[in-house]
Amino acid sequence: MKEEFSILSLGTSNAGKLLIKYSLPAIVAATAMSLYSIIDSIFIGHGVNSMALSGLAISFPLMSLQNAFGTLTSIGGASILSIRLGQKDYKATNYILCNVVIINIIVGLLTTILVLLFLKPILLCFGASNQSLPYAYSFMSIIMIGNTITNTYMGLNALLRASGHPRKAMNATLITIFMNIVLNYIFIFQLHCGIAGSAWATVISQLIMLIWQVLFFNKKTNVIVFQKQFFCFKKDIVKDISSIGFSPFLLHCVTCLIIILINKNLSFYGGDVEVGAYGIVNRMCFLFIMITIGINQGLQPIAGYNYGAGLYARVNEVFKKAATAAIIIMLFGTILVEFFPYMISSLFTNDNNLIKAAAKGLRYIFIFAPFAGFQLVSIGFFQSIGKAYKAIILTLTRQVAIIIPLLIILPKYLGSTGVWVSYPISDFLSALLAIYMTFMQYKSFSTKKFTK
């Protein structure tokens, strides 16, 4: 069978070529998502008004929490799926496919009901004003109605990639983005639906692609396929999905809190200019982080399959290549912002004070970016081989144990500069722990012993 042969190649083909094959589509899709968020803002800014952009910004933390639940099942399910494929346990892979759908439907409906019941106080808590609240409420109420669609779409796309179809997963993302842009234009500029039109564009485009995904996984020629007998809860599978997916879920939740803390500190010690500067810096960071996440998505099926098959040397090999690629990409980012910080900042604004503040922030935050690249790949590596608690430790170390205390303490002595330097210090210290933990895992593989 062609599909099974493609899956088996994960354990036989050149590790470097496999990483490129699986990472490149993910990187393209992730980068496209970054660019789409910019285009989406342009549509809202020009097609509605500037206050609508404020309403959209207020919605970001809640959207991040929404994505956290989608990530929980998508990364957890994809990691377990790859391991079971490596073990050639195809019965289990069908249970994983169906359980991912069941979990997303149940969790999606529950979170939709809870958020819609308390949406107004939630948005006010995030800083919505009387002027921005109507826009934020209009946008998020529709996004939450489509919450189940969004999470199920994310989950099935991750399984599509993990089951040996990285290009199909990339195309699904790119087509969704294209439909979203077209529908944005129609709803906002032609039908004058305002910010609600943008929300409907997102939900409808994902629904169309979700229908295609469901049809694909209904093909009897696939190794993994929807079947009635597999649509039932399997406690061990749900537990494995949740334990592995908990690390990226936690990362999304903590990131939301950190952004709120950063904005408050910068506002208090530097004012609106520093907050605006962080917006520029954050976009640049997001671009390179998304590329690294693309590498992680390419690493996941290869490492998971070979780990399940007991081919530990290949697991080590693909991790080394992924880590090297992430370090090189982040190093490029560091060189770029260190040499051209003012040029980069001027792409976003003509305000000289804002350009100066953003240039300072870029130079501080990207100092140890290569270390952050290694740490991110290490988290993805441990997720891929089912070592959920190690991924959680690395996540909590950087995002909680180190950076939050730094953000609380350093600004008291260094002002807004203390906020900026918190990032490189956290990157460096957390990378040291990542190096130690991956080295110990390498030793475990070399002696063919598992570290539970």
Buried (B, 14 or more C-beta within 10 A) or exposed (E): EEBBEBBBBBBEBEBBEBBBBBBBBBBBBBBBBBEBBEBBBEBBEEBBBEBBBBBBBBBBBBBBBBBBBBBBBBBBBBBBBBBBBBBBBBEBBBBBBBBBBBBBBEBBEEBBEEBBEEBBEBBBEBBBEEEBBBBBBBBBBBBBBBBBBBBBBBBBBBBBBBBBBBBBBBBBBBBBBEBBBEBBBBBBEEEEBBBBBBBBBBBBBBBBBBEBBBEBBEEEEBBBBBBEEBBEEBEEBBEBBBBBBBBBBBBBBBBBBBBBBBBBBBBBBBEEBBBBBBBBBBBBBBBBBBBBBBBBBBBBBBBBBBBBBEBBEBBBBBBBBBBBBBBEBBBBBBEBBEEEBEEBBBEBBEBEEBBBBBBBBBBBBBBBBBBBBBBBBBBBBBBBBBBBEBBBBBBBBBBBBBBBEBBEEBBEEBBBBBBBBBBBBBBBBBBEBBBEBBEEBBEBBEEEEEEE
